């Protein structure tokens, strides 16, 4: 009987430019602000370094860093409630 080798667990894979830029193409659910949706999903998915790159690409593409959700909150408003959110807020603030 042959034993199957377990897959190696990948933690914090390196994100390349192509993968980061894929978030610029995300489509929001109906009725949701597209820019807010992209920013929030990038924040939820990326390490701070990758998010900083995303913010650069996002603003170069004309994205709105102050886009609001249906409750009138920006992504920075949401991030400010999270303990480790400051580097993400810093990335946004340096480009506003």
N, CA, C and O atoms as a CHARMM CRD file, in Angstrom:
* protein
*
  384
    1    1 UNK  N      0.82500  -1.16600   0.00000 PROA 1      0.00000
    2    1 UNK  CA     0.00000   0.00000   0.00000 PROA 1      0.00000
    3    1 UNK  C      0.88200   1.24600   0.00000 PROA 1      0.00000
    4    1 UNK  O      1.81500   1.35200   0.79600 PROA 1      0.00000
    5    2 UNK  N      0.58900   2.17000  -0.87900 PROA 2      0.00000
    6    2 UNK  CA     1.38800   3.39500  -0.90700 PROA 2      0.00000
    7    2 UNK  C      0.72100   4.47200  -0.08000 PROA 2      0.00000
    8    2 UNK  O     -0.50400   4.58100  -0.03800 PROA 2      0.00000
    9    3 UNK  N      1.54200   5.25800   0.56800 PROA 3      0.00000
   10    3 UNK  CA     0.96000   6.34900   1.35700 PROA 3      0.00000
   11    3 UNK  C      1.01400   7.63800   0.54600 PROA 3      0.00000
   12    3 UNK  O      1.97000   7.90800  -0.18000 PROA 3      0.00000
   13    4 UNK  N     -0.01300   8.39200   0.69200 PROA 4      0.00000
   14    4 UNK  CA    -0.13000   9.65100  -0.03000 PROA 4      0.00000
   15    4 UNK  C      0.51100  10.75700   0.81200 PROA 4      0.00000
   16    4 UNK  O      0.21400  10.90100   1.99700 PROA 4      0.00000
   17    5 UNK  N      1.38500  11.52700   0.18500 PROA 5      0.00000
   18    5 UNK  CA     2.05100  12.60700   0.90100 PROA 5      0.00000
   19    5 UNK  C      1.06400  13.75200   1.11800 PROA 5      0.00000
   20    5 UNK  O      0.34700  14.15200   0.20100 PROA 5      0.00000
   21    6 UNK  N      1.03900  14.26700   2.33200 PROA 6      0.00000
   22    6 UNK  CA     0.17200  15.39900   2.64100 PROA 6      0.00000
   23    6 UNK  C      0.64800  16.63400   1.89500 PROA 6      0.00000
   24    6 UNK  O      1.84100  16.82300   1.65700 PROA 6      0.00000
   25    7 UNK  N     -0.31700  17.46700   1.53500 PROA 7      0.00000
   26    7 UNK  CA     0.02800  18.73300   0.90000 PROA 7      0.00000
   27    7 UNK  C      0.66900  19.64200   1.93500 PROA 7      0.00000
   28    7 UNK  O      0.30500  19.63100   3.11100 PROA 7      0.00000
   29    8 UNK  N      1.62900  20.42500   1.47000 PROA 8      0.00000
   30    8 UNK  CA     2.27000  21.38200   2.35400 PROA 8      0.00000
   31    8 UNK  C      1.33300  22.56500   2.54800 PROA 8      0.00000
   32    8 UNK  O      0.78400  23.09000   1.58000 PROA 8      0.00000
   33    9 UNK  N      1.15100  22.98100   3.77800 PROA 9      0.00000
   34    9 UNK  CA     0.27900  24.10200   4.08200 PROA 9      0.00000
   35    9 UNK  C      1.00300  25.39700   3.73000 PROA 9      0.00000
   36    9 UNK  O      2.15300  25.60500   4.11700 PROA 9      0.00000
   37   10 UNK  N      0.31500  26.25900   2.99300 PROA 10     0.00000
   38   10 UNK  CA     0.89200  27.53800   2.60000 PROA 10     0.00000
   39   10 UNK  C      0.28100  28.62300   3.46400 PROA 10     0.00000
   40   10 UNK  O     -0.93900  28.78700   3.50500 PROA 10     0.00000
   41   11 UNK  N      1.13300  29.35900   4.15100 PROA 11     0.00000
   42   11 UNK  CA     0.68300  30.44400   5.00500 PROA 11     0.00000
   43   11 UNK  C      1.24100  31.75000   4.45400 PROA 11     0.00000
   44   11 UNK  O      2.43100  31.85100   4.15500 PROA 11     0.00000
   45   12 UNK  N      0.37200  32.74500   4.32300 PROA 12     0.00000
   46   12 UNK  CA     0.77500  34.05600   3.81000 PROA 12     0.00000
   47   12 UNK  C      1.54700  33.96000   2.49200 PROA 12     0.00000
   48   12 UNK  O      2.70600  34.37000   2.41900 PROA 12     0.00000
   49   13 UNK  N      0.90900  33.42300   1.45800 PROA 13     0.00000
   50   13 UNK  CA     1.61300  33.35600   0.18000 PROA 13     0.00000
   51   13 UNK  C      1.91300  34.76300  -0.33500 PROA 13     0.00000
   52   13 UNK  O      1.19500  35.71500  -0.03100 PROA 13     0.00000
   53   14 UNK  N      2.96200  34.87500  -1.10200 PROA 14     0.00000
   54   14 UNK  CA     3.33000  36.16000  -1.68200 PROA 14     0.00000
   55   14 UNK  C      2.35400  36.47300  -2.80400 PROA 14     0.00000
   56   14 UNK  O      2.08700  35.63300  -3.66300 PROA 14     0.00000
   57   15 UNK  N      1.83700  37.66700  -2.78700 PROA 15     0.00000
   58   15 UNK  CA     0.90700  38.10900  -3.81900 PROA 15     0.00000
   59   15 UNK  C      1.68400  38.92200  -4.84400 PROA 15     0.00000
   60   15 UNK  O      2.40500  39.85500  -4.49000 PROA 15     0.00000
   61   16 UNK  N      1.53500  38.57200  -6.09300 PROA 16     0.00000
   62   16 UNK  CA     2.16100  39.33000  -7.16000 PROA 16     0.00000
   63   16 UNK  C      1.23000  40.43200  -7.64000 PROA 16     0.00000
   64   16 UNK  O      0.06400  40.49500  -7.25100 PROA 16     0.00000
   65   17 UNK  N      1.76100  41.29200  -8.48500 PROA 17     0.00000
   66   17 UNK  CA     0.98300  42.41600  -9.00700 PROA 17     0.00000
   67   17 UNK  C     -0.29500  41.94500  -9.70700 PROA 17     0.00000
   68   17 UNK  O     -1.35700  42.54100  -9.53000 PROA 17     0.00000
   69   18 UNK  N     -0.19100  40.88700 -10.49100 PROA 18     0.00000
   70   18 UNK  CA    -1.36200  40.39800 -11.22800 PROA 18     0.00000
   71   18 UNK  C     -2.49000  39.98700 -10.27800 PROA 18     0.00000
   72   18 UNK  O     -3.65300  40.32600 -10.49600 PROA 18     0.00000
   73   19 UNK  N     -2.13600  39.26900  -9.24600 PROA 19     0.00000
   74   19 UNK  CA    -3.15900  38.81500  -8.28800 PROA 19     0.00000
   75   19 UNK  C     -3.77100  39.99900  -7.54600 PROA 19     0.00000
   76   19 UNK  O     -4.98100  40.02800  -7.32100 PROA 19     0.00000
   77   20 UNK  N     -2.96000  40.96400  -7.16800 PROA 20     0.00000
   78   20 UNK  CA    -3.47000  42.14400  -6.47200 PROA 20     0.00000
   79   20 UNK  C     -4.40700  42.92800  -7.38200 PROA 20     0.00000
   80   20 UNK  O     -5.46800  43.38100  -6.95300 PROA 20     0.00000
   81   21 UNK  N     -4.01000  43.08600  -8.63600 PROA 21     0.00000
   82   21 UNK  CA    -4.83800  43.84600  -9.59400 PROA 21     0.00000
   83   21 UNK  C     -6.17100  43.16800  -9.89900 PROA 21     0.00000
   84   21 UNK  O     -7.10100  43.83200 -10.35600 PROA 21     0.00000
   85   22 UNK  N     -6.28600  41.87500  -9.65900 PROA 22     0.00000
   86   22 UNK  CA    -7.55600  41.18500  -9.88900 PROA 22     0.00000
   87   22 UNK  C     -8.67800  41.80300  -9.06000 PROA 22     0.00000
   88   22 UNK  O     -9.84100  41.75800  -9.46100 PROA 22     0.00000
   89   23 UNK  N     -8.34300  42.37000  -7.92500 PROA 23     0.00000
   90   23 UNK  CA    -9.35200  42.97900  -7.06800 PROA 23     0.00000
   91   23 UNK  C     -9.94600  44.24500  -7.68200 PROA 23     0.00000
   92   23 UNK  O    -11.01300  44.69200  -7.26100 PROA 23     0.00000
   93   24 UNK  N     -9.27600  44.82000  -8.66100 PROA 24     0.00000
   94   24 UNK  CA    -9.82200  45.98800  -9.35800 PROA 24     0.00000
   95   24 UNK  C    -11.02200  45.60600 -10.22000 PROA 24     0.00000
   96   24 UNK  O    -11.81500  46.46400 -10.60800 PROA 24     0.00000
   97   25 UNK  N    -11.14700  44.32400 -10.51500 PROA 25     0.00000
   98   25 UNK  CA   -12.21800  43.84300 -11.39400 PROA 25     0.00000
   99   25 UNK  C    -13.39900  43.24800 -10.63000 PROA 25     0.00000
  100   25 UNK  O    -14.36200  42.79800 -11.25200 PROA 25     0.00000
  101   26 UNK  N    -13.34700  43.23400  -9.31400 PROA 26     0.00000
  102   26 UNK  CA   -14.42900  42.63900  -8.53400 PROA 26     0.00000
  103   26 UNK  C    -15.75200  43.35400  -8.79400 PROA 26     0.00000
  104   26 UNK  O    -15.80900  44.58200  -8.86900 PROA 26     0.00000
  105   27 UNK  N    -16.79400  42.57600  -8.92700 PROA 27     0.00000
  106   27 UNK  CA   -18.12900  43.13100  -9.11000 PROA 27     0.00000
  107   27 UNK  C    -18.90100  43.03000  -7.80000 PROA 27     0.00000
  108   27 UNK  O    -18.90500  41.98300  -7.15200 PROA 27     0.00000
  109   28 UNK  N    -19.55500  44.12500  -7.41600 PROA 28     0.00000
  110   28 UNK  CA   -20.28700  44.12200  -6.14600 PROA 28     0.00000
  111   28 UNK  C    -21.66500  43.48900  -6.30300 PROA 28     0.00000
  112   28 UNK  O    -22.17600  43.35100  -7.41500 PROA 28     0.00000
  113   29 UNK  N    -22.25100  43.11000  -5.19000 PROA 29     0.00000
  114   29 UNK  CA   -23.64900  42.69200  -5.22800 PROA 29     0.00000
  115   29 UNK  C    -24.51400  43.88300  -5.67800 PROA 29     0.00000
  116   29 UNK  O    -24.10600  45.03500  -5.52800 PROA 29     0.00000
  117   30 UNK  N    -25.65400  43.61800  -6.20400 PROA 30     0.00000
  118   30 UNK  CA   -26.56100  44.66500  -6.65900 PROA 30     0.00000
  119   30 UNK  C    -26.83200  45.66600  -5.54000 PROA 30     0.00000
  120   30 UNK  O    -27.13200  45.28900  -4.40800 PROA 30     0.00000
  121   31 UNK  N    -26.71900  46.94300  -5.87800 PROA 31     0.00000
  122   31 UNK  CA   -27.01300  48.00700  -4.92900 PROA 31     0.00000
  123   31 UNK  C    -25.85500  48.43000  -4.05600 PROA 31     0.00000
  124   31 UNK  O    -25.98900  49.35900  -3.25900 PROA 31     0.00000
  125   32 UNK  N    -24.71500  47.76400  -4.19100 PROA 32     0.00000
  126   32 UNK  CA   -23.54900  48.10000  -3.36200 PROA 32     0.00000
  127   32 UNK  C    -22.59100  48.96800  -4.16300 PROA 32     0.00000
  128   32 UNK  O    -22.44200  48.77800  -5.37000 PROA 32     0.00000
  129   33 UNK  N    -21.94100  49.91800  -3.50200 PROA 33     0.00000
  130   33 UNK  CA   -20.98200  50.79800  -4.15100 PROA 33     0.00000
  131   33 UNK  C    -19.77700  49.97000  -4.61600 PROA 33     0.00000
  132   33 UNK  O    -19.12900  49.31300  -3.80200 PROA 33     0.00000
  133   34 UNK  N    -19.47400  49.99800  -5.92400 PROA 34     0.00000
  134   34 UNK  CA   -18.37000  49.17400  -6.44700 PROA 34     0.00000
  135   34 UNK  C    -17.01000  49.47600  -5.81000 PROA 34     0.00000
  136   34 UNK  O    -16.26000  48.55100  -5.49900 PROA 34     0.00000
  137   35 UNK  N    -16.68700  50.74600  -5.61300 PROA 35     0.00000
  138   35 UNK  CA   -15.38600  51.08800  -5.03300 PROA 35     0.00000
  139   35 UNK  C    -15.29900  50.65500  -3.57000 PROA 35     0.00000
  140   35 UNK  O    -14.26500  50.15000  -3.13300 PROA 35     0.00000
  141   36 UNK  N    -16.35700  50.84600  -2.82900 PROA 36     0.00000
  142   36 UNK  CA   -16.36900  50.40100  -1.42600 PROA 36     0.00000
  143   36 UNK  C    -16.18500  48.88900  -1.36600 PROA 36     0.00000
  144   36 UNK  O    -15.42400  48.38600  -0.53900 PROA 36     0.00000
  145   37 UNK  N    -16.87600  48.16800  -2.23300 PROA 37     0.00000
  146   37 UNK  CA   -16.79400  46.70600  -2.27000 PROA 37     0.00000
  147   37 UNK  C    -15.36800  46.24400  -2.55600 PROA 37     0.00000
  148   37 UNK  O    -14.86400  45.34600  -1.88300 PROA 37     0.00000
  149   38 UNK  N    -14.72200  46.84100  -3.53700 PROA 38     0.00000
  150   38 UNK  CA   -13.34700  46.46100  -3.88800 PROA 38     0.00000
  151   38 UNK  C    -12.38800  46.71700  -2.73200 PROA 38     0.00000
  152   38 UNK  O    -11.56100  45.86800  -2.40000 PROA 38     0.00000
  153   39 UNK  N    -12.50500  47.88900  -2.12600 PROA 39     0.00000
  154   39 UNK  CA   -11.63600  48.22700  -0.99600 PROA 39     0.00000
  155   39 UNK  C    -11.82900  47.27200   0.17600 PROA 39     0.00000
  156   39 UNK  O    -10.86000  46.80300   0.77200 PROA 39     0.00000
  157   40 UNK  N    -13.08000  46.99200   0.49700 PROA 40     0.00000
  158   40 UNK  CA   -13.36300  46.12000   1.63000 PROA 40     0.00000
  159   40 UNK  C    -12.84700  44.70900   1.38700 PROA 40     0.00000
  160   40 UNK  O    -12.24100  44.11000   2.27600 PROA 40     0.00000
  161   41 UNK  N    -13.07700  44.17300   0.20000 PROA 41     0.00000
  162   41 UNK  CA   -12.61600  42.81500  -0.11400 PROA 41     0.00000
  163   41 UNK  C    -11.08900  42.75100  -0.12400 PROA 41     0.00000
  164   41 UNK  O    -10.50500  41.76600   0.32900 PROA 41     0.00000
  165   42 UNK  N    -10.44500  43.79600  -0.63700 PROA 42     0.00000
  166   42 UNK  CA    -8.97500  43.82900  -0.62000 PROA 42     0.00000
  167   42 UNK  C     -8.47100  43.84800   0.81800 PROA 42     0.00000
  168   42 UNK  O     -7.54100  43.12000   1.16500 PROA 42     0.00000
  169   43 UNK  N     -9.08100  44.67600   1.64700 PROA 43     0.00000
  170   43 UNK  CA    -8.68800  44.74200   3.06300 PROA 43     0.00000
  171   43 UNK  C     -8.85500  43.38600   3.74400 PROA 43     0.00000
  172   43 UNK  O     -7.98200  42.95200   4.49500 PROA 43     0.00000
  173   44 UNK  N     -9.96700  42.72800   3.48200 PROA 44     0.00000
  174   44 UNK  CA   -10.24800  41.44700   4.12400 PROA 44     0.00000
  175   44 UNK  C     -9.33800  40.32700   3.63500 PROA 44     0.00000
  176   44 UNK  O     -9.17100  39.32000   4.32300 PROA 44     0.00000
  177   45 UNK  N     -8.75200  40.49200   2.46500 PROA 45     0.00000
  178   45 UNK  CA    -7.99100  39.40600   1.84200 PROA 45     0.00000
  179   45 UNK  C     -6.47500  39.57200   1.87400 PROA 45     0.00000
  180   45 UNK  O     -5.74500  38.58500   1.77600 PROA 45     0.00000
  181   46 UNK  N     -5.99900  40.78600   2.00700 PROA 46     0.00000
  182   46 UNK  CA    -4.57300  41.06100   1.80800 PROA 46     0.00000
  183   46 UNK  C     -3.84300  41.41700   3.09300 PROA 46     0.00000
  184   46 UNK  O     -4.41600  41.92700   4.05500 PROA 46     0.00000
  185   47 UNK  N     -2.54900  41.12200   3.05700 PROA 47     0.00000
  186   47 UNK  CA    -1.65500  41.61900   4.10200 PROA 47     0.00000
  187   47 UNK  C     -1.48700  43.12000   3.88500 PROA 47     0.00000
  188   47 UNK  O     -1.77200  43.61800   2.79600 PROA 47     0.00000
  189   48 UNK  N     -1.04100  43.82900   4.87900 PROA 48     0.00000
  190   48 UNK  CA    -0.91600  45.28600   4.79400 PROA 48     0.00000
  191   48 UNK  C     -0.02000  45.72200   3.63200 PROA 48     0.00000
  192   48 UNK  O     -0.32000  46.71100   2.96300 PROA 48     0.00000
  193   49 UNK  N      1.06700  45.00100   3.38600 PROA 49     0.00000
  194   49 UNK  CA     1.98100  45.37300   2.29700 PROA 49     0.00000
  195   49 UNK  C      1.29300  45.24600   0.93700 PROA 49     0.00000
  196   49 UNK  O      1.45100  46.10000   0.06600 PROA 49     0.00000
  197   50 UNK  N      0.53500  44.17800   0.77400 PROA 50     0.00000
  198   50 UNK  CA    -0.16900  43.96000  -0.48600 PROA 50     0.00000
  199   50 UNK  C     -1.30900  44.96500  -0.64000 PROA 50     0.00000
  200   50 UNK  O     -1.57000  45.45000  -1.74100 PROA 50     0.00000
  201   51 UNK  N     -1.98100  45.27200   0.45700 PROA 51     0.00000
  202   51 UNK  CA    -3.05800  46.25500   0.43200 PROA 51     0.00000
  203   51 UNK  C     -2.50700  47.61300   0.02400 PROA 51     0.00000
  204   51 UNK  O     -3.16400  48.34200  -0.71900 PROA 51     0.00000
  205   52 UNK  N     -1.32500  47.96500   0.48900 PROA 52     0.00000
  206   52 UNK  CA    -0.70800  49.23300   0.11200 PROA 52     0.00000
  207   52 UNK  C     -0.49500  49.29300  -1.40300 PROA 52     0.00000
  208   52 UNK  O     -0.75100  50.32500  -2.02400 PROA 52     0.00000
  209   53 UNK  N     -0.03100  48.19800  -1.99600 PROA 53     0.00000
  210   53 UNK  CA     0.11400  48.14800  -3.45700 PROA 53     0.00000
  211   53 UNK  C     -1.24500  48.27300  -4.13400 PROA 53     0.00000
  212   53 UNK  O     -1.39000  48.98400  -5.12800 PROA 53     0.00000
  213   54 UNK  N     -2.24300  47.57400  -3.58600 PROA 54     0.00000
  214   54 UNK  CA    -3.58000  47.64300  -4.16100 PROA 54     0.00000
  215   54 UNK  C     -4.09400  49.08100  -4.16400 PROA 54     0.00000
  216   54 UNK  O     -4.65500  49.53600  -5.16100 PROA 54     0.00000
  217   55 UNK  N     -3.91000  49.78800  -3.07200 PROA 55     0.00000
  218   55 UNK  CA    -4.37900  51.17100  -2.97400 PROA 55     0.00000
  219   55 UNK  C     -3.74500  52.03000  -4.06000 PROA 55     0.00000
  220   55 UNK  O     -4.40700  52.89600  -4.63200 PROA 55     0.00000
  221   56 UNK  N     -2.48700  51.80100  -4.34300 PROA 56     0.00000
  222   56 UNK  CA    -1.82000  52.54500  -5.41300 PROA 56     0.00000
  223   56 UNK  C     -2.49300  52.25700  -6.75300 PROA 56     0.00000
  224   56 UNK  O     -2.82500  53.18500  -7.49000 PROA 56     0.00000
  225   57 UNK  N     -2.69800  50.97800  -7.07400 PROA 57     0.00000
  226   57 UNK  CA    -3.33800  50.61300  -8.34300 PROA 57     0.00000
  227   57 UNK  C     -4.77300  51.12600  -8.40000 PROA 57     0.00000
  228   57 UNK  O     -5.23900  51.57700  -9.44600 PROA 57     0.00000
  229   58 UNK  N     -5.46400  51.05500  -7.27100 PROA 58     0.00000
  230   58 UNK  CA    -6.85500  51.47500  -7.17200 PROA 58     0.00000
  231   58 UNK  C     -6.98800  52.96600  -7.47700 PROA 58     0.00000
  232   58 UNK  O     -7.86100  53.37200  -8.24500 PROA 58     0.00000
  233   59 UNK  N     -6.12800  53.77200  -6.87900 PROA 59     0.00000
  234   59 UNK  CA    -6.20700  55.22000  -7.11700 PROA 59     0.00000
  235   59 UNK  C     -5.76200  55.57200  -8.53100 PROA 59     0.00000
  236   59 UNK  O     -6.31800  56.48700  -9.14000 PROA 59     0.00000
  237   60 UNK  N     -4.77500  54.86400  -9.06200 PROA 60     0.00000
  238   60 UNK  CA    -4.34700  55.09700 -10.44500 PROA 60     0.00000
  239   60 UNK  C     -5.47800  54.80300 -11.42600 PROA 60     0.00000
  240   60 UNK  O     -5.56400  55.41500 -12.49000 PROA 60     0.00000
  241   61 UNK  N     -6.34200  53.86100 -11.05800 PROA 61     0.00000
  242   61 UNK  CA    -7.47500  53.49200 -11.90900 PROA 61     0.00000
  243   61 UNK  C     -8.68600  54.40200 -11.66900 PROA 61     0.00000
  244   61 UNK  O     -9.74400  54.19500 -12.26500 PROA 61     0.00000
  245   62 UNK  N     -8.53400  55.40800 -10.79800 PROA 62     0.00000
  246   62 UNK  CA    -9.61100  56.35100 -10.54400 PROA 62     0.00000
  247   62 UNK  C    -10.56400  55.94100  -9.43700 PROA 62     0.00000
  248   62 UNK  O    -11.65500  56.49900  -9.32100 PROA 62     0.00000
  249   63 UNK  N    -10.16600  54.97100  -8.62100 PROA 63     0.00000
  250   63 UNK  CA   -11.00800  54.51000  -7.52200 PROA 63     0.00000
  251   63 UNK  C    -11.17500  55.56500  -6.43600 PROA 63     0.00000
  252   63 UNK  O    -10.28500  56.38400  -6.20900 PROA 63     0.00000
  253   64 UNK  N    -12.32200  55.53500  -5.77000 PROA 64     0.00000
  254   64 UNK  CA   -12.65900  56.49400  -4.72200 PROA 64     0.00000
  255   64 UNK  C    -12.37100  55.89200  -3.35100 PROA 64     0.00000
  256   64 UNK  O    -13.06500  54.97400  -2.91400 PROA 64     0.00000
  257   65 UNK  N    -11.35700  56.40500  -2.68100 PROA 65     0.00000
  258   65 UNK  CA   -10.96300  55.90200  -1.36400 PROA 65     0.00000
  259   65 UNK  C    -11.95000  56.28000  -0.26500 PROA 65     0.00000
  260   65 UNK  O    -11.88200  55.74000   0.83900 PROA 65     0.00000
  261   66 UNK  N    -12.86000  57.19500  -0.55400 PROA 66     0.00000
  262   66 UNK  CA   -13.85900  57.60500   0.43000 PROA 66     0.00000
  263   66 UNK  C    -15.25200  57.08700   0.07800 PROA 66     0.00000
  264   66 UNK  O    -16.25700  57.59800   0.57300 PROA 66     0.00000
  265   67 UNK  N    -15.30100  56.07200  -0.77900 PROA 67     0.00000
  266   67 UNK  CA   -16.59400  55.47800  -1.15200 PROA 67     0.00000
  267   67 UNK  C    -17.28000  54.92700   0.09500 PROA 67     0.00000
  268   67 UNK  O    -16.63700  54.39300   0.99900 PROA 67     0.00000
  269   68 UNK  N    -18.59900  55.07100   0.11700 PROA 68     0.00000
  270   68 UNK  CA   -19.35800  54.65700   1.30200 PROA 68     0.00000
  271   68 UNK  C    -20.27100  53.47400   0.99200 PROA 68     0.00000
  272   68 UNK  O    -20.70000  53.26300  -0.14200 PROA 68     0.00000
  273   69 UNK  N    -20.54800  52.71500   2.04800 PROA 69     0.00000
  274   69 UNK  CA   -21.50200  51.61900   1.92500 PROA 69     0.00000
  275   69 UNK  C    -22.92000  52.16100   2.07200 PROA 69     0.00000
  276   69 UNK  O    -23.11900  53.37200   2.16500 PROA 69     0.00000
  277   70 UNK  N    -23.87700  51.28800   2.09400 PROA 70     0.00000
  278   70 UNK  CA   -25.27600  51.70900   2.18500 PROA 70     0.00000
  279   70 UNK  C    -25.64400  52.31900   3.53100 PROA 70     0.00000
  280   70 UNK  O    -26.72100  52.89700   3.68400 PROA 70     0.00000
  281   71 UNK  N    -24.75100  52.19000   4.50200 PROA 71     0.00000
  282   71 UNK  CA   -24.97500  52.79300   5.81500 PROA 71     0.00000
  283   71 UNK  C    -24.21300  54.10900   5.97500 PROA 71     0.00000
  284   71 UNK  O    -24.24000  54.72700   7.03900 PROA 71     0.00000
  285   72 UNK  N    -23.53000  54.53300   4.90000 PROA 72     0.00000
  286   72 UNK  CA   -22.78000  55.78300   4.92700 PROA 72     0.00000
  287   72 UNK  C    -21.40100  55.68300   5.53500 PROA 72     0.00000
  288   72 UNK  O    -20.81500  56.70100   5.90300 PROA 72     0.00000
  289   73 UNK  N    -20.86500  54.46500   5.65100 PROA 73     0.00000
  290   73 UNK  CA   -19.53700  54.26900   6.24500 PROA 73     0.00000
  291   73 UNK  C    -18.49800  53.99200   5.16400 PROA 73     0.00000
  292   73 UNK  O    -18.75700  53.27600   4.19600 PROA 73     0.00000
  293   74 UNK  N    -17.32200  54.57200   5.35100 PROA 74     0.00000
  294   74 UNK  CA   -16.20400  54.28300   4.45500 PROA 74     0.00000
  295   74 UNK  C    -15.49600  53.02300   4.93600 PROA 74     0.00000
  296   74 UNK  O    -15.75700  52.54000   6.03800 PROA 74     0.00000
  297   75 UNK  N    -14.61300  52.50100   4.12000 PROA 75     0.00000
  298   75 UNK  CA   -13.81900  51.34500   4.53300 PROA 75     0.00000
  299   75 UNK  C    -12.91600  51.74600   5.70800 PROA 75     0.00000
  300   75 UNK  O    -12.68400  50.94400   6.61200 PROA 75     0.00000
  301   76 UNK  N    -12.41700  52.96400   5.69600 PROA 76     0.00000
  302   76 UNK  CA   -11.60100  53.43300   6.82800 PROA 76     0.00000
  303   76 UNK  C    -12.40100  53.42900   8.12500 PROA 76     0.00000
  304   76 UNK  O    -11.86000  53.11400   9.18500 PROA 76     0.00000
  305   77 UNK  N    -13.68900  53.77800   8.05000 PROA 77     0.00000
  306   77 UNK  CA   -14.54400  53.72500   9.24100 PROA 77     0.00000
  307   77 UNK  C    -14.59900  52.30200   9.78600 PROA 77     0.00000
  308   77 UNK  O    -14.50600  52.08800  10.99500 PROA 77     0.00000
  309   78 UNK  N    -14.74700  51.34700   8.90000 PROA 78     0.00000
  310   78 UNK  CA   -14.82300  49.93800   9.30300 PROA 78     0.00000
  311   78 UNK  C    -13.49200  49.45800   9.86600 PROA 78     0.00000
  312   78 UNK  O    -13.44400  48.82400  10.92100 PROA 78     0.00000
  313   79 UNK  N    -12.42100  49.76500   9.15800 PROA 79     0.00000
  314   79 UNK  CA   -11.09300  49.31600   9.58400 PROA 79     0.00000
  315   79 UNK  C    -10.71700  49.90900  10.94100 PROA 79     0.00000
  316   79 UNK  O    -10.04100  49.25700  11.73700 PROA 79     0.00000
  317   80 UNK  N    -11.14700  51.12700  11.20500 PROA 80     0.00000
  318   80 UNK  CA   -10.76600  51.79700  12.46100 PROA 80     0.00000
  319   80 UNK  C    -11.27300  51.05300  13.69500 PROA 80     0.00000
  320   80 UNK  O    -10.80000  51.29800  14.80500 PROA 80     0.00000
  321   81 UNK  N    -12.22300  50.15500  13.50700 PROA 81     0.00000
  322   81 UNK  CA   -12.75500  49.36300  14.61700 PROA 81     0.00000
  323   81 UNK  C    -11.92700  48.10700  14.89500 PROA 81     0.00000
  324   81 UNK  O    -12.17600  47.40100  15.87200 PROA 81     0.00000
  325   82 UNK  N    -10.94800  47.83300  14.04100 PROA 82     0.00000
  326   82 UNK  CA   -10.15600  46.60800  14.15300 PROA 82     0.00000
  327   82 UNK  C     -8.79700  46.89300  14.78700 PROA 82     0.00000
  328   82 UNK  O     -8.13500  47.87800  14.45800 PROA 82     0.00000
  329   83 UNK  N     -8.40900  46.04000  15.67300 PROA 83     0.00000
  330   83 UNK  CA    -7.18200  46.21600  16.45000 PROA 83     0.00000
  331   83 UNK  C     -5.93200  46.39800  15.58400 PROA 83     0.00000
  332   83 UNK  O     -5.07600  47.22500  15.90000 PROA 83     0.00000
  333   84 UNK  N     -5.82400  45.64000  14.51100 PROA 84     0.00000
  334   84 UNK  CA    -4.61600  45.68600  13.69200 PROA 84     0.00000
  335   84 UNK  C     -4.83200  46.43300  12.37600 PROA 84     0.00000
  336   84 UNK  O     -4.13100  46.18100  11.39600 PROA 84     0.00000
  337   85 UNK  N     -5.78100  47.33100  12.35300 PROA 85     0.00000
  338   85 UNK  CA    -6.14100  48.01800  11.12300 PROA 85     0.00000
  339   85 UNK  C     -5.32000  49.23700  10.76000 PROA 85     0.00000
  340   85 UNK  O     -5.41400  49.72000   9.63200 PROA 85     0.00000
  341   86 UNK  N     -4.51900  49.74900  11.67600 PROA 86     0.00000
  342   86 UNK  CA    -3.82600  51.01700  11.42900 PROA 86     0.00000
  343   86 UNK  C     -2.96000  51.03100  10.16400 PROA 86     0.00000
  344   86 UNK  O     -3.00900  52.02000   9.43200 PROA 86     0.00000
  345   87 UNK  N     -2.17700  50.00200   9.86900 PROA 87     0.00000
  346   87 UNK  CA    -1.38100  50.05600   8.63600 PROA 87     0.00000
  347   87 UNK  C     -2.25500  50.18200   7.37600 PROA 87     0.00000
  348   87 UNK  O     -1.84900  50.80200   6.39300 PROA 87     0.00000
  349   88 UNK  N     -3.43100  49.60100   7.41400 PROA 88     0.00000
  350   88 UNK  CA    -4.35500  49.68600   6.27100 PROA 88     0.00000
  351   88 UNK  C     -4.91700  51.11000   6.15000 PROA 88     0.00000
  352   88 UNK  O     -5.02400  51.65300   5.05000 PROA 88     0.00000
  353   89 UNK  N     -5.26900  51.69400   7.27600 PROA 89     0.00000
  354   89 UNK  CA    -5.75700  53.06500   7.27300 PROA 89     0.00000
  355   89 UNK  C     -4.66700  54.01300   6.79800 PROA 89     0.00000
  356   89 UNK  O     -4.93700  54.95300   6.05000 PROA 89     0.00000
  357   90 UNK  N     -3.43000  53.76500   7.23400 PROA 90     0.00000
  358   90 UNK  CA    -2.30900  54.59400   6.79700 PROA 90     0.00000
  359   90 UNK  C     -2.15200  54.53800   5.28100 PROA 90     0.00000
  360   90 UNK  O     -1.86900  55.55700   4.65100 PROA 90     0.00000
  361   91 UNK  N     -2.33300  53.36000   4.69100 PROA 91     0.00000
  362   91 UNK  CA    -2.22800  53.22500   3.23000 PROA 91     0.00000
  363   91 UNK  C     -3.28100  54.05300   2.51700 PROA 91     0.00000
  364   91 UNK  O     -3.01300  54.67000   1.48600 PROA 91     0.00000
  365   92 UNK  N     -4.47000  54.05800   3.07600 PROA 92     0.00000
  366   92 UNK  CA    -5.54500  54.86000   2.48100 PROA 92     0.00000
  367   92 UNK  C     -5.27100  56.34300   2.66700 PROA 92     0.00000
  368   92 UNK  O     -5.36200  57.12200   1.71800 PROA 92     0.00000
  369   93 UNK  N     -4.93600  56.73100   3.89300 PROA 93     0.00000
  370   93 UNK  CA    -4.76300  58.15400   4.21100 PROA 93     0.00000
  371   93 UNK  C     -3.64000  58.81300   3.43300 PROA 93     0.00000
  372   93 UNK  O     -3.73600  59.99900   3.11900 PROA 93     0.00000
  373   94 UNK  N     -2.58900  58.09500   3.11400 PROA 94     0.00000
  374   94 UNK  CA    -1.48000  58.73600   2.40300 PROA 94     0.00000
  375   94 UNK  C     -1.80600  59.00400   0.93900 PROA 94     0.00000
  376   94 UNK  O     -1.02800  59.64800   0.23500 PROA 94     0.00000
  377   95 UNK  N     -2.97200  58.50300   0.47300 PROA 95     0.00000
  378   95 UNK  CA    -3.34700  58.74600  -0.91500 PROA 95     0.00000
  379   95 UNK  C     -4.66100  59.53500  -1.05800 PROA 95     0.00000
  380   95 UNK  O     -5.15700  59.74100  -2.16500 PROA 95     0.00000
  381   96 UNK  N     -5.20400  59.96700   0.07200 PROA 96     0.00000
  382   96 UNK  CA    -6.43600  60.77700  -0.00300 PROA 96     0.00000
  383   96 UNK  C     -6.05900  62.21500  -0.26200 PROA 96     0.00000
  384   96 UNK  O     -6.93400  63.07500  -0.36300 PROA 96     0.00000
